[in-house]
Each structure stands twice: as C-alpha cells, then as structure tokens.
Amino acid sequence: MNARTGLLLRTWGVLTALTLATMLLGKAGHGAIPGAIPGIAGAAAVMAITMVKGRQILVHYVGLHGPGNRWRPVLIGYLLVLGLAILGAYAAGLLR
C-alpha cells in the first residue's frame, strides 16, 4: 500500500466515524437520547461535523489539495454558505 492509499483509507475511517457521530447527535436532537444537546446547539454541532466531512471529501477525494488550486476556496466557501443557510432555516423554524 502506498502513502496516498493509506491517506485515503485514514480519511475514509475519519469520515465513517464522523458519520456515526452525526447520526448519534441527530438521534439525540429528537429526544431519543436523554440529556443530549437539544435544539439549535445540537443542530449546529451536526452542521459543523458535516462541514468538516465536506471539506475532507473536497480535499482528499475530489483532489483539491495542493497549492495554487483556485477551486478549493470557492467550493469550501460554497459549503460554508450552504451549511449556514441550512442552519439558519432550522433556527427560523424553531423560533416559530
């Protein structure tokens, strides 16, 4: 196994662990786990984990690593704007 394959496998493992974390937080947000982070704080935690996952996918699997890549900041910025819009819509729904 070469270094690039090892990096991709480690990244895949991290992504899998983060997916399990978002599943647990999502379940906790619906009252399935007592004493969990409720409401907007739980949704913000899920969204933060999701953004970390999105960045990892962009950098390691889409191939946006390395210097001089102009697409990386554009797509990561898009990911951030989209995540904040989703979180804002969720928060607006809670305030009703």
C-alpha positions in Angstrom: 0.0 0.0 0.0 1.5 3.4 -1.0 1.2 6.6 1.1 -1.7 8.0 -1.0 -3.8 4.9 -0.5 -3.0 5.0 3.3 -4.1 8.6 3.5 -7.4 7.9 1.6 -8.1 4.9 3.9 -7.5 7.0 7.1 -9.7 9.8 5.6 -12.4 7.2 4.9 -12.1 6.0 8.6 -12.4 9.5 9.9 -15.4 10.2 7.6 -17.1 7.0 8.8 -16.6 8.0 12.5 -17.9 11.5 11.8 -21.0 9.9 10.1 -21.7 7.9 13.2 -21.3 11.0 15.4 -23.8 12.9 13.3 -26.2 10.0 13.5 -26.0 10.0 17.3 -26.3 13.7 17.5 -29.3 13.7 15.2 -31.0 11.0 17.2 -30.2 12.9 20.4 -31.8 16.0 18.9 -35.1 14.1 18.5 -35.2 13.1 22.2 -34.1 9.6 21.6 -31.1 10.0 24.0 -31.9 11.7 27.3 -29.6 14.5 28.4 -28.3 15.2 24.9 -27.7 18.6 23.3 -31.1 19.9 22.3 -32.3 22.4 19.7 -30.0 24.8 17.8 -26.8 23.7 19.7 -27.3 20.1 18.6 -28.1 21.2 15.0 -25.0 23.5 15.0 -22.9 20.5 16.1 -24.3 18.3 13.4 -23.7 21.0 10.8 -20.1 21.6 12.0 -19.3 17.9 11.7 -21.0 17.9 8.2 -18.9 20.8 7.0 -15.7 19.0 8.3 -16.8 16.0 6.3 -17.5 18.0 3.2 -14.1 19.7 3.4 -12.4 16.3 3.8 -14.2 15.0 0.7 -13.3 18.0 -1.4 -9.6 18.0 -0.4 -8.9 14.2 -0.4 -11.3 12.6 -2.8 -12.1 15.4 -5.3 -8.4 16.2 -5.4 -8.4 19.9 -4.4 -5.3 19.6 -2.4 -2.0 21.3 -3.2 -1.0 24.9 -3.6 -2.4 27.1 -6.4 -5.8 25.4 -6.6 -8.3 28.1 -7.1 -11.4 25.9 -6.8 -10.7 24.9 -3.2 -11.6 28.2 -1.6 -14.6 28.7 -3.9 -16.1 25.2 -3.1 -15.3 25.4 0.6 -16.9 28.8 0.7 -19.9 27.4 -1.0 -20.0 24.6 1.5 -19.9 27.1 4.4 -22.6 29.3 2.9 -24.9 26.3 2.3 -24.3 25.0 5.8 -25.1 28.4 7.4 -28.2 28.7 5.2 -29.5 25.3 6.3 -28.7 26.1 10.0 -30.4 29.5 9.6 -33.5 27.8 8.2 -33.6 25.3 11.0 -33.2 28.1 13.6 -36.0 30.1 12.0 -38.2 27.1 12.2 -37.5 26.7 15.9 -38.4 30.3 16.5 -41.9 30.0 15.2 
